[in-house]
């Protein structure tokens, strides 16, 4: 199962990246070639690169036995080793004895959020051992 980013937030990131890039190129072409003006181009390229990564690698991948939160350094957690699931207003926190993952609800599409909530309600937690 794939938990998707909100399309609205992805589109905003795409449009802002394009905007930064256009402004940067226009400033560089119209003004003298100062290094400070290249910052706009760099910001645009970083926004577009971040958008591409998020579009290609969605927020969460859930398999039968694990959950992976995608970022530059992906973080995985085994679902059968969960000891606690903390449900807050804007996030979930999943804990095992070795790892902890925070999942932001605000970044997900509504349908994906419902699927994730259903999945987390079905998981039987492993008792904590001290």
Buried (B, 14 or more C-beta within 10 A) or exposed (E): EEBBBBEEBBEEBBEBBBBBBEBBBEBBEEEEEEEEBBEBBEBBBEBBEBBEEBBEBBBBBBEEEEBBBBEEEEEEBBBEBBBEEEEEEEEBEBBBEEEEBEBEBEBBBEEBBEBBEEBBEEEEEBEEEE
